[in-house]
Amino acid sequence: MNLDELRALYTEAVTIVREERKMRQYVFASNPEKQETKLAEMDRLLDILRQIKDEAKADLEQPKLLDVPRKHD
């Protein structure tokens, strides 16, 4: 996977989570306590996705090290 593919997947996932968050905000409008809990779940999921993206991005940007054999004298 390259950086552009990672960006596309992350953007798609965030869009889905944001839409779900909006739906939960609407569905649980009559129950503020439950709404707060359900919205917090989506906020937590967005944070988790961000952390996963940051870790994956760091791995993709890190140059690959070559295993160069050493000469034995």
PDB file of N, CA, C and O in Angstrom:
ATOM      1  N   MET A   1       0.860  -1.176   0.000  1.00  0.00           N
ATOM      2  CA  MET A   1       0.000   0.000   0.000  1.00  0.00           C
ATOM      3  C   MET A   1       0.902   1.233   0.000  1.00  0.00           C
ATOM      4  O   MET A   1       1.891   1.302   0.730  1.00  0.00           O
ATOM      5  N   ASN A   2       0.541   2.188  -0.824  1.00  0.00           N
ATOM      6  CA  ASN A   2       1.323   3.422  -0.838  1.00  0.00           C
ATOM      7  C   ASN A   2       0.559   4.535  -0.100  1.00  0.00           C
ATOM      8  O   ASN A   2      -0.555   4.330   0.381  1.00  0.00           O
ATOM      9  N   LEU A   3       1.171   5.678  -0.028  1.00  0.00           N
ATOM     10  CA  LEU A   3       0.607   6.792   0.744  1.00  0.00           C
ATOM     11  C   LEU A   3      -0.734   7.268   0.176  1.00  0.00           C
ATOM     12  O   LEU A   3      -1.639   7.610   0.938  1.00  0.00           O
ATOM     13  N   ASP A   4      -0.868   7.294  -1.130  1.00  0.00           N
ATOM     14  CA  ASP A   4      -2.137   7.727  -1.739  1.00  0.00           C
ATOM     15  C   ASP A   4      -3.270   6.748  -1.435  1.00  0.00           C
ATOM     16  O   ASP A   4      -4.400   7.162  -1.176  1.00  0.00           O
ATOM     17  N   GLU A   5      -2.968   5.461  -1.466  1.00  0.00           N
ATOM     18  CA  GLU A   5      -3.982   4.454  -1.133  1.00  0.00           C
ATOM     19  C   GLU A   5      -4.394   4.569   0.333  1.00  0.00           C
ATOM     20  O   GLU A   5      -5.574   4.458   0.665  1.00  0.00           O
ATOM     21  N   LEU A   6      -3.419   4.790   1.200  1.00  0.00           N
ATOM     22  CA  LEU A   6      -3.712   4.980   2.624  1.00  0.00           C
ATOM     23  C   LEU A   6      -4.596   6.195   2.824  1.00  0.00           C
ATOM     24  O   LEU A   6      -5.564   6.140   3.582  1.00  0.00           O
ATOM     25  N   ARG A   7      -4.276   7.283   2.160  1.00  0.00           N
ATOM     26  CA  ARG A   7      -5.055   8.517   2.277  1.00  0.00           C
ATOM     27  C   ARG A   7      -6.496   8.298   1.818  1.00  0.00           C
ATOM     28  O   ARG A   7      -7.435   8.768   2.461  1.00  0.00           O
ATOM     29  N   ALA A   8      -6.667   7.583   0.704  1.00  0.00           N
ATOM     30  CA  ALA A   8      -8.007   7.314   0.177  1.00  0.00           C
ATOM     31  C   ALA A   8      -8.827   6.467   1.153  1.00  0.00           C
ATOM     32  O   ALA A   8      -9.999   6.759   1.389  1.00  0.00           O
ATOM     33  N   LEU A   9      -8.227   5.431   1.715  1.00  0.00           N
ATOM     34  CA  LEU A   9      -8.936   4.579   2.671  1.00  0.00           C
ATOM     35  C   LEU A   9      -9.292   5.341   3.937  1.00  0.00           C
ATOM     36  O   LEU A   9     -10.395   5.203   4.466  1.00  0.00           O
ATOM     37  N   TYR A  10      -8.353   6.144   4.418  1.00  0.00           N
ATOM     38  CA  TYR A  10      -8.603   6.927   5.628  1.00  0.00           C
ATOM     39  C   TYR A  10      -9.736   7.924   5.394  1.00  0.00           C
ATOM     40  O   TYR A  10     -10.619   8.078   6.238  1.00  0.00           O
ATOM     41  N   THR A  11      -9.706   8.593   4.256  1.00  0.00           N
ATOM     42  CA  THR A  11     -10.746   9.571   3.934  1.00  0.00           C
ATOM     43  C   THR A  11     -12.116   8.900   3.845  1.00  0.00           C
ATOM     44  O   THR A  11     -13.109   9.436   4.338  1.00  0.00           O
ATOM     45  N   GLU A  12     -12.162   7.732   3.218  1.00  0.00           N
ATOM     46  CA  GLU A  12     -13.424   6.990   3.121  1.00  0.00           C
ATOM     47  C   GLU A  12     -13.927   6.584   4.503  1.00  0.00           C
ATOM     48  O   GLU A  12     -15.114   6.731   4.796  1.00  0.00           O
ATOM     49  N   ALA A  13     -13.042   6.080   5.346  1.00  0.00           N
ATOM     50  CA  ALA A  13     -13.434   5.656   6.693  1.00  0.00           C
ATOM     51  C   ALA A  13     -13.939   6.833   7.519  1.00  0.00           C
ATOM     52  O   ALA A  13     -14.948   6.713   8.213  1.00  0.00           O
ATOM     53  N   VAL A  14     -13.257   7.956   7.454  1.00  0.00           N
ATOM     54  CA  VAL A  14     -13.667   9.140   8.212  1.00  0.00           C
ATOM     55  C   VAL A  14     -15.029   9.642   7.728  1.00  0.00           C
ATOM     56  O   VAL A  14     -15.867  10.045   8.535  1.00  0.00           O
ATOM     57  N   THR A  15     -15.245   9.617   6.433  1.00  0.00           N
ATOM     58  CA  THR A  15     -16.541  10.032   5.884  1.00  0.00           C
ATOM     59  C   THR A  15     -17.666   9.150   6.419  1.00  0.00           C
ATOM     60  O   THR A  15     -18.723   9.651   6.805  1.00  0.00           O
ATOM     61  N   ILE A  16     -17.441   7.851   6.442  1.00  0.00           N
ATOM     62  CA  ILE A  16     -18.451   6.911   6.952  1.00  0.00           C
ATOM     63  C   ILE A  16     -18.731   7.169   8.426  1.00  0.00           C
ATOM     64  O   ILE A  16     -19.889   7.201   8.842  1.00  0.00           O
ATOM     65  N   VAL A  17     -17.684   7.352   9.214  1.00  0.00           N
ATOM     66  CA  VAL A  17     -17.857   7.582  10.652  1.00  0.00           C
ATOM     67  C   VAL A  17     -18.579   8.903  10.905  1.00  0.00           C
ATOM     68  O   VAL A  17     -19.433   8.982  11.788  1.00  0.00           O
ATOM     69  N   ARG A  18     -18.248   9.928  10.148  1.00  0.00           N
ATOM     70  CA  ARG A  18     -18.916  11.224  10.333  1.00  0.00           C
ATOM     71  C   ARG A  18     -20.403  11.145   9.991  1.00  0.00           C
ATOM     72  O   ARG A  18     -21.234  11.755  10.664  1.00  0.00           O
ATOM     73  N   GLU A  19     -20.731  10.393   8.945  1.00  0.00           N
ATOM     74  CA  GLU A  19     -22.141  10.209   8.584  1.00  0.00           C
ATOM     75  C   GLU A  19     -22.877   9.440   9.683  1.00  0.00           C
ATOM     76  O   GLU A  19     -24.007   9.778  10.035  1.00  0.00           O
ATOM     77  N   GLU A  20     -22.236   8.416  10.215  1.00  0.00           N
ATOM     78  CA  GLU A  20     -22.834   7.653  11.318  1.00  0.00           C
ATOM     79  C   GLU A  20     -23.020   8.540  12.545  1.00  0.00           C
ATOM     80  O   GLU A  20     -24.022   8.430  13.252  1.00  0.00           O
ATOM     81  N   ARG A  21     -22.061   9.412  12.791  1.00  0.00           N
ATOM     82  CA  ARG A  21     -22.158  10.327  13.937  1.00  0.00           C
ATOM     83  C   ARG A  21     -23.364  11.257  13.781  1.00  0.00           C
ATOM     84  O   ARG A  21     -24.108  11.498  14.731  1.00  0.00           O
ATOM     85  N   LYS A  22     -23.541  11.774  12.561  1.00  0.00           N
ATOM     86  CA  LYS A  22     -24.694  12.646  12.293  1.00  0.00           C
ATOM     87  C   LYS A  22     -26.003  11.892  12.516  1.00  0.00           C
ATOM     88  O   LYS A  22     -26.952  12.430  13.088  1.00  0.00           O
ATOM     89  N   MET A  23     -26.041  10.643  12.059  1.00  0.00           N
ATOM     90  CA  MET A  23     -27.244   9.831  12.219  1.00  0.00           C
ATOM     91  C   MET A  23     -27.535   9.596  13.701  1.00  0.00           C
ATOM     92  O   MET A  23     -28.682   9.704  14.135  1.00  0.00           O
ATOM     93  N   ARG A  24     -26.515   9.280  14.465  1.00  0.00           N
ATOM     94  CA  ARG A  24     -26.697   9.062  15.900  1.00  0.00           C
ATOM     95  C   ARG A  24     -27.155  10.343  16.596  1.00  0.00           C
ATOM     96  O   ARG A  24     -27.974  10.302  17.514  1.00  0.00           O
ATOM     97  N   GLN A  25     -26.630  11.457  16.158  1.00  0.00           N
ATOM     98  CA  GLN A  25     -27.035  12.732  16.739  1.00  0.00           C
ATOM     99  C   GLN A  25     -28.529  12.945  16.520  1.00  0.00           C
ATOM    100  O   GLN A  25     -29.225  13.418  17.418  1.00  0.00           O
ATOM    101  N   TYR A  26     -29.019  12.605  15.351  1.00  0.00           N
ATOM    102  CA  TYR A  26     -30.431  12.764  15.024  1.00  0.00           C
ATOM    103  C   TYR A  26     -31.300  11.722  15.759  1.00  0.00           C
ATOM    104  O   TYR A  26     -32.315  12.067  16.364  1.00  0.00           O
ATOM    105  N   VAL A  27     -30.888  10.459  15.696  1.00  0.00           N
ATOM    106  CA  VAL A  27     -31.678   9.359  16.258  1.00  0.00           C
ATOM    107  C   VAL A  27     -31.824   9.481  17.771  1.00  0.00           C
ATOM    108  O   VAL A  27     -32.892   9.199  18.313  1.00  0.00           O
ATOM    109  N   PHE A  28     -30.774   9.894  18.451  1.00  0.00           N
ATOM    110  CA  PHE A  28     -30.802   9.959  19.909  1.00  0.00           C
ATOM    111  C   PHE A  28     -31.062  11.366  20.442  1.00  0.00           C
ATOM    112  O   PHE A  28     -30.760  11.653  21.600  1.00  0.00           O
ATOM    113  N   ALA A  29     -31.616  12.237  19.615  1.00  0.00           N
ATOM    114  CA  ALA A  29     -31.873  13.627  20.025  1.00  0.00           C
ATOM    115  C   ALA A  29     -32.823  13.709  21.219  1.00  0.00           C
ATOM    116  O   ALA A  29     -32.731  14.637  22.024  1.00  0.00           O
ATOM    117  N   SER A  30     -33.727  12.752  21.335  1.00  0.00           N
ATOM    118  CA  SER A  30     -34.703  12.793  22.436  1.00  0.00           C
ATOM    119  C   SER A  30     -34.150  12.215  23.738  1.00  0.00           C
ATOM    120  O   SER A  30     -34.799  12.299  24.781  1.00  0.00           O
ATOM    121  N   ASN A  31     -32.966  11.637  23.680  1.00  0.00           N
ATOM    122  CA  ASN A  31     -32.353  11.060  24.877  1.00  0.00           C
ATOM    123  C   ASN A  31     -30.919  11.591  25.008  1.00  0.00           C
ATOM    124  O   ASN A  31     -29.972  10.941  24.565  1.00  0.00           O
ATOM    125  N   PRO A  32     -30.764  12.769  25.617  1.00  0.00           N
ATOM    126  CA  PRO A  32     -29.452  13.427  25.659  1.00  0.00           C
ATOM    127  C   PRO A  32     -28.337  12.589  26.292  1.00  0.00           C
ATOM    128  O   PRO A  32     -27.189  12.654  25.852  1.00  0.00           O
ATOM    129  N   GLU A  33     -28.668  11.803  27.321  1.00  0.00           N
ATOM    130  CA  GLU A  33     -27.622  10.993  27.967  1.00  0.00           C
ATOM    131  C   GLU A  33     -27.105   9.916  27.019  1.00  0.00           C
ATOM    132  O   GLU A  33     -25.897   9.723  26.882  1.00  0.00           O
ATOM    133  N   LYS A  34     -28.021   9.226  26.375  1.00  0.00           N
ATOM    134  CA  LYS A  34     -27.624   8.186  25.429  1.00  0.00           C
ATOM    135  C   LYS A  34     -26.953   8.801  24.206  1.00  0.00           C
ATOM    136  O   LYS A  34     -26.012   8.228  23.657  1.00  0.00           O
ATOM    137  N   GLN A  35     -27.435   9.963  23.780  1.00  0.00           N
ATOM    138  CA  GLN A  35     -26.839  10.647  22.639  1.00  0.00           C
ATOM    139  C   GLN A  35     -25.377  10.975  22.932  1.00  0.00           C
ATOM    140  O   GLN A  35     -24.508  10.773  22.084  1.00  0.00           O
ATOM    141  N   GLU A  36     -25.114  11.475  24.120  1.00  0.00           N
ATOM    142  CA  GLU A  36     -23.737  11.818  24.494  1.00  0.00           C
ATOM    143  C   GLU A  36     -22.831  10.584  24.430  1.00  0.00           C
ATOM    144  O   GLU A  36     -21.705  10.656  23.937  1.00  0.00           O
ATOM    145  N   THR A  37     -23.329   9.465  24.928  1.00  0.00           N
ATOM    146  CA  THR A  37     -22.551   8.226  24.908  1.00  0.00           C
ATOM    147  C   THR A  37     -22.294   7.755  23.487  1.00  0.00           C
ATOM    148  O   THR A  37     -21.177   7.371  23.142  1.00  0.00           O
ATOM    149  N   LYS A  38     -23.342   7.787  22.662  1.00  0.00           N
ATOM    150  CA  LYS A  38     -23.220   7.317  21.291  1.00  0.00           C
ATOM    151  C   LYS A  38     -22.314   8.219  20.457  1.00  0.00           C
ATOM    152  O   LYS A  38     -21.569   7.731  19.607  1.00  0.00           O
ATOM    153  N   LEU A  39     -22.370   9.519  20.689  1.00  0.00           N
ATOM    154  CA  LEU A  39     -21.490  10.444  19.967  1.00  0.00           C
ATOM    155  C   LEU A  39     -20.041  10.283  20.431  1.00  0.00           C
ATOM    156  O   LEU A  39     -19.111  10.395  19.632  1.00  0.00           O
ATOM    157  N   ALA A  40     -19.858  10.023  21.711  1.00  0.00           N
ATOM    158  CA  ALA A  40     -18.513   9.799  22.242  1.00  0.00           C
ATOM    159  C   ALA A  40     -17.879   8.557  21.612  1.00  0.00           C
ATOM    160  O   ALA A  40     -16.670   8.523  21.383  1.00  0.00           O
ATOM    161  N   GLU A  41     -18.696   7.535  21.332  1.00  0.00           N
ATOM    162  CA  GLU A  41     -18.181   6.346  20.648  1.00  0.00           C
ATOM    163  C   GLU A  41     -17.640   6.703  19.267  1.00  0.00           C
ATOM    164  O   GLU A  41     -16.574   6.230  18.873  1.00  0.00           O
ATOM    165  N   MET A  42     -18.362   7.521  18.548  1.00  0.00           N
ATOM    166  CA  MET A  42     -17.922   7.913  17.210  1.00  0.00           C
ATOM    167  C   MET A  42     -16.680   8.804  17.281  1.00  0.00           C
ATOM    168  O   MET A  42     -15.783   8.690  16.446  1.00  0.00           O
ATOM    169  N   ASP A  43     -16.630   9.683  18.271  1.00  0.00           N
ATOM    170  CA  ASP A  43     -15.451  10.528  18.447  1.00  0.00           C
ATOM    171  C   ASP A  43     -14.225   9.674  18.768  1.00  0.00           C
ATOM    172  O   ASP A  43     -13.124   9.934  18.282  1.00  0.00           O
ATOM    173  N   ARG A  44     -14.439   8.648  19.596  1.00  0.00           N
ATOM    174  CA  ARG A  44     -13.344   7.736  19.945  1.00  0.00           C
ATOM    175  C   ARG A  44     -12.885   6.970  18.704  1.00  0.00           C
ATOM    176  O   ARG A  44     -11.686   6.784  18.496  1.00  0.00           O
ATOM    177  N   LEU A  45     -13.831   6.527  17.886  1.00  0.00           N
ATOM    178  CA  LEU A  45     -13.490   5.809  16.665  1.00  0.00           C
ATOM    179  C   LEU A  45     -12.688   6.694  15.709  1.00  0.00           C
ATOM    180  O   LEU A  45     -11.737   6.227  15.082  1.00  0.00           O
ATOM    181  N   LEU A  46     -13.063   7.952  15.598  1.00  0.00           N
ATOM    182  CA  LEU A  46     -12.296   8.881  14.755  1.00  0.00           C
ATOM    183  C   LEU A  46     -10.866   9.025  15.273  1.00  0.00           C
ATOM    184  O   LEU A  46      -9.918   9.085  14.491  1.00  0.00           O
ATOM    185  N   ASP A  47     -10.720   9.078  16.592  1.00  0.00           N
ATOM    186  CA  ASP A  47      -9.392   9.185  17.190  1.00  0.00           C
ATOM    187  C   ASP A  47      -8.570   7.922  16.926  1.00  0.00           C
ATOM    188  O   ASP A  47      -7.382   8.006  16.616  1.00  0.00           O
ATOM    189  N   ILE A  48      -9.197   6.763  17.048  1.00  0.00           N
ATOM    190  CA  ILE A  48      -8.512   5.501  16.773  1.00  0.00           C
ATOM    191  C   ILE A  48      -8.060   5.445  15.321  1.00  0.00           C
ATOM    192  O   ILE A  48      -6.928   5.056  15.036  1.00  0.00           O
ATOM    193  N   LEU A  49      -8.936   5.830  14.406  1.00  0.00           N
ATOM    194  CA  LEU A  49      -8.572   5.844  12.984  1.00  0.00           C
ATOM    195  C   LEU A  49      -7.394   6.775  12.721  1.00  0.00           C
ATOM    196  O   LEU A  49      -6.505   6.457  11.930  1.00  0.00           O
ATOM    197  N   ARG A  50      -7.393   7.923  13.387  1.00  0.00           N
ATOM    198  CA  ARG A  50      -6.290   8.866  13.217  1.00  0.00           C
ATOM    199  C   ARG A  50      -4.970   8.255  13.697  1.00  0.00           C
ATOM    200  O   ARG A  50      -3.935   8.396  13.044  1.00  0.00           O
ATOM    201  N   GLN A  51      -5.021   7.575  14.843  1.00  0.00           N
ATOM    202  CA  GLN A  51      -3.815   6.948  15.382  1.00  0.00           C
ATOM    203  C   GLN A  51      -3.294   5.851  14.455  1.00  0.00           C
ATOM    204  O   GLN A  51      -2.090   5.753  14.215  1.00  0.00           O
ATOM    205  N   ILE A  52      -4.207   5.026  13.935  1.00  0.00           N
ATOM    206  CA  ILE A  52      -3.812   3.970  13.002  1.00  0.00           C
ATOM    207  C   ILE A  52      -3.191   4.584  11.749  1.00  0.00           C
ATOM    208  O   ILE A  52      -2.166   4.112  11.257  1.00  0.00           O
ATOM    209  N   LYS A  53      -3.828   5.649  11.236  1.00  0.00           N
ATOM    210  CA  LYS A  53      -3.314   6.326  10.041  1.00  0.00           C
ATOM    211  C   LYS A  53      -1.916   6.886  10.287  1.00  0.00           C
ATOM    212  O   LYS A  53      -1.028   6.749   9.445  1.00  0.00           O
ATOM    213  N   ASP A  54      -1.726   7.513  11.436  1.00  0.00           N
ATOM    214  CA  ASP A  54      -0.422   8.099  11.740  1.00  0.00           C
ATOM    215  C   ASP A  54       0.673   7.032  11.819  1.00  0.00           C
ATOM    216  O   ASP A  54       1.783   7.238  11.327  1.00  0.00           O
ATOM    217  N   GLU A  55       0.358   5.897  12.436  1.00  0.00           N
ATOM    218  CA  GLU A  55       1.333   4.809  12.536  1.00  0.00           C
ATOM    219  C   GLU A  55       1.644   4.221  11.161  1.00  0.00           C
ATOM    220  O   GLU A  55       2.805   3.983  10.827  1.00  0.00           O
ATOM    221  N   ALA A  56       0.602   3.990  10.373  1.00  0.00           N
ATOM    222  CA  ALA A  56       0.801   3.433   9.035  1.00  0.00           C
ATOM    223  C   ALA A  56       1.580   4.407   8.157  1.00  0.00           C
ATOM    224  O   ALA A  56       2.448   4.001   7.385  1.00  0.00           O
ATOM    225  N   LYS A  57       1.266   5.684   8.280  1.00  0.00           N
ATOM    226  CA  LYS A  57       1.955   6.702   7.483  1.00  0.00           C
ATOM    227  C   LYS A  57       3.433   6.757   7.844  1.00  0.00           C
ATOM    228  O   LYS A  57       4.290   6.880   6.969  1.00  0.00           O
ATOM    229  N   ALA A  58       3.727   6.666   9.135  1.00  0.00           N
ATOM    230  CA  ALA A  58       5.125   6.688   9.566  1.00  0.00           C
ATOM    231  C   ALA A  58       5.875   5.485   8.996  1.00  0.00           C
ATOM    232  O   ALA A  58       7.028   5.608   8.583  1.00  0.00           O
ATOM    233  N   ASP A  59       5.220   4.320   8.974  1.00  0.00           N
ATOM    234  CA  ASP A  59       5.862   3.129   8.408  1.00  0.00           C
ATOM    235  C   ASP A  59       6.081   3.269   6.908  1.00  0.00           C
ATOM    236  O   ASP A  59       7.103   2.826   6.385  1.00  0.00           O
ATOM    237  N   LEU A  60       5.127   3.881   6.213  1.00  0.00           N
ATOM    238  CA  LEU A  60       5.260   4.051   4.768  1.00  0.00           C
ATOM    239  C   LEU A  60       6.338   5.064   4.413  1.00  0.00           C
ATOM    240  O   LEU A  60       7.005   4.929   3.388  1.00  0.00           O
ATOM    241  N   GLU A  61       6.509   6.063   5.241  1.00  0.00           N
ATOM    242  CA  GLU A  61       7.482   7.116   4.947  1.00  0.00           C
ATOM    243  C   GLU A  61       8.895   6.730   5.360  1.00  0.00           C
ATOM    244  O   GLU A  61       9.865   7.325   4.890  1.00  0.00           O
ATOM    245  N   GLN A  62       9.018   5.727   6.244  1.00  0.00           N
ATOM    246  CA  GLN A  62      10.338   5.314   6.699  1.00  0.00           C
ATOM    247  C   GLN A  62      11.048   4.570   5.573  1.00  0.00           C
ATOM    248  O   GLN A  62      10.495   3.632   5.000  1.00  0.00           O
ATOM    249  N   PRO A  63      12.278   4.992   5.256  1.00  0.00           N
ATOM    250  CA  PRO A  63      12.997   4.292   4.184  1.00  0.00           C
ATOM    251  C   PRO A  63      13.293   2.850   4.593  1.00  0.00           C
ATOM    252  O   PRO A  63      13.584   2.563   5.754  1.00  0.00           O
ATOM    253  N   LYS A  64      13.212   1.970   3.631  1.00  0.00           N
ATOM    254  CA  LYS A  64      13.500   0.562   3.881  1.00  0.00           C
ATOM    255  C   LYS A  64      15.006   0.370   3.972  1.00  0.00           C
ATOM    256  O   LYS A  64      15.764   0.879   3.146  1.00  0.00           O
ATOM    257  N   LEU A  65      15.418  -0.362   4.973  1.00  0.00           N
ATOM    258  CA  LEU A  65      16.834  -0.645   5.143  1.00  0.00           C
ATOM    259  C   LEU A  65      17.178  -1.921   4.391  1.00  0.00           C
ATOM    260  O   LEU A  65      16.433  -2.900   4.422  1.00  0.00           O
ATOM    261  N   LEU A  66      18.306  -1.892   3.724  1.00  0.00           N
ATOM    262  CA  LEU A  66      18.762  -3.060   2.990  1.00  0.00           C
ATOM    263  C   LEU A  66      19.633  -3.920   3.886  1.00  0.00           C
ATOM    264  O   LEU A  66      20.434  -3.404   4.665  1.00  0.00           O
ATOM    265  N   ASP A  67      19.481  -5.190   3.778  1.00  0.00           N
ATOM    266  CA  ASP A  67      20.311  -6.116   4.521  1.00  0.00           C
ATOM    267  C   ASP A  67      21.530  -6.435   3.658  1.00  0.00           C
ATOM    268  O   ASP A  67      21.499  -7.342   2.826  1.00  0.00           O
ATOM    269  N   VAL A  68      22.587  -5.686   3.868  1.00  0.00           N
ATOM    270  CA  VAL A  68      23.803  -5.832   3.068  1.00  0.00           C
ATOM    271  C   VAL A  68      24.726  -6.817   3.775  1.00  0.00           C
ATOM    272  O   VAL A  68      25.092  -6.618   4.934  1.00  0.00           O
ATOM    273  N   PRO A  69      25.095  -7.867   3.075  1.00  0.00           N
ATOM    274  CA  PRO A  69      25.982  -8.849   3.725  1.00  0.00           C
ATOM    275  C   PRO A  69      27.367  -8.240   3.967  1.00  0.00           C
ATOM    276  O   PRO A  69      27.873  -7.451   3.168  1.00  0.00           O
ATOM    277  N   ARG A  70      27.946  -8.628   5.076  1.00  0.00           N
ATOM    278  CA  ARG A  70      29.293  -8.156   5.411  1.00  0.00           C
ATOM    279  C   ARG A  70      30.334  -9.123   4.885  1.00  0.00           C
ATOM    280  O   ARG A  70      30.102 -10.331   4.831  1.00  0.00           O
ATOM    281  N   LYS A  71      31.479  -8.590   4.497  1.00  0.00           N
ATOM    282  CA  LYS A  71      32.588  -9.426   4.053  1.00  0.00           C
ATOM    283  C   LYS A  71      33.299  -9.985   5.274  1.00  0.00           C
ATOM    284  O   LYS A  71      33.539  -9.276   6.251  1.00  0.00           O
ATOM    285  N   HIS A  72      33.625 -11.237   5.203  1.00  0.00           N
ATOM    286  CA  HIS A  72      34.386 -11.865   6.294  1.00  0.00           C
ATOM    287  C   HIS A  72      35.825 -12.023   5.832  1.00  0.00           C
ATOM    288  O   HIS A  72      36.081 -12.607   4.779  1.00  0.00           O
ATOM    289  N   ASP A  73      36.757 -11.509   6.610  1.00  0.00           N
ATOM    290  CA  ASP A  73      38.184 -11.600   6.241  1.00  0.00           C
ATOM    291  C   ASP A  73      38.824 -12.820   6.803  1.00  0.00           C
ATOM    292  O   ASP A  73      40.015 -13.047   6.589  1.00  0.00           O
TER     293      ASP A  73
END
